């Protein structure tokens, strides 16, 4: 495997692919044609170089991924909006009057804030509160910390299982698989075509799912070492330590994406196993969309010539 530097994510009926500061979003429109949008995104670490330092860059790379993810999701959703003319509600009229052309950005910012807040509450604070149920029988801080981590992972698996029942999410997971297959096809020296992509693996070590699992596993180590006995201070610590945990997790993910060392491969296994829940086998027409997104921002022919 040769590191290519390209990454992406699934969107509604499509794929976003990013290479450096360039990204493209390919969407299979309702009329079955493929629309491809290309643009540039300047990351926070580029604008403010100090934010690109090791362990710090992971925090802001996560913010960048959220911003770009919301932007590309909005683009893909625009092809499936109801075309019927509907009069804005009174609330919408007031918001338009206040924010004008910036309304979409305001809504995106509020949505991101609420999503982050909910994620921290559900996946960090709630497991900590639930782990106290064994405190009456097992008064061992380290065992409780491990139990808390197990609950955190169990909640995540339950969440993925529940949303994967939705038809739209199933198709998004299939596009997620197409994204991984494209990257694996390129990084294993194969020509980028539907046949080669379809036979490539749908698991990849640099996946966001792997990042989440790494965060959950590293959080166990953090919370075992940093001991806080007061319940409310412990809850605060779960929130305050999220950036540090994300920073460490990002550094491991960077190493994993560039290395085939046996120990790195072993430590990457949990994330790859979890991708069995968030990636599904795509159809050939989904792969065509992924290829269209890749070719807009990445010269795979030049890459293969230089590396294989």
MOGIMO-V280425 format. One record per backbone hydrogen bond with DSSP energy under -0.5 kcal/mol. NH is the residue of the N-H (numbers start at 1). CO is the residue of the C=O. If there is no record, write none. Layout:
NH,CO
NH,CO
//
This chain:
2,187
7,18
9,16
11,14
13,11
14,11
15,26
16,9
17,24
18,7
19,22
20,5
22,19
23,39
24,17
25,37
26,15
27,35
28,13
29,27
29,33
32,29
35,27
35,33
37,25
39,23
41,21
43,41
46,43
47,43
48,44
51,48
52,49
53,50
56,53
57,53
59,56
60,56
61,57
62,58
63,59
64,60
65,61
66,62
67,63
68,64
69,65
70,66
71,67
72,68
73,69
74,70
75,71
76,72
77,73
78,74
79,76
80,77
81,78
86,84
93,89
94,90
95,91
96,92
97,93
98,94
99,95
100,96
102,99
103,100
106,102
107,103
108,104
109,105
110,106
111,107
112,108
113,109
114,110
115,111
116,112
117,113
118,114
119,115
120,116
121,117
122,118
123,119
124,120
125,120
126,121
128,124
129,125
130,126
131,127
132,129
133,130
134,131
135,132
137,134
138,134
139,137
140,138
144,140
145,141
146,142
147,143
148,144
149,145
150,146
151,147
152,148
153,149
154,150
155,151
156,152
157,153
158,154
159,155
160,156
161,157
162,158
163,159
164,160
165,162
166,163
170,166
171,167
172,168
173,169
174,170
175,171
176,172
177,173
178,174
179,175
180,176
181,177
182,178
183,179
184,180
185,181
186,182
187,183
188,184
189,186
190,185
193,191
197,193
198,194
199,195
200,197
207,204
211,207
212,208
213,209
214,210
215,211
216,212
217,213
218,214
219,215
220,216
221,217
222,218
223,219
224,220
225,221
226,222
227,225
234,230
235,231
236,232
237,233
238,234
239,235
239,236
240,236
241,237
242,239
245,241
246,242
247,243
248,244
249,245
250,246
251,247
252,248
253,249
254,250
255,251
256,252
257,253
258,254
258,255
259,255
265,261
266,262
267,263
268,264
269,265
269,266
272,268
273,269
274,270
275,271
276,273
277,274
278,274
279,275
280,173
286,283
287,283
288,284
289,285
290,286
291,287
292,288
293,289
294,290
295,291
296,292
297,293
297,294
298,294
300,298
303,299
304,300
305,301
306,302
307,303
308,304
//
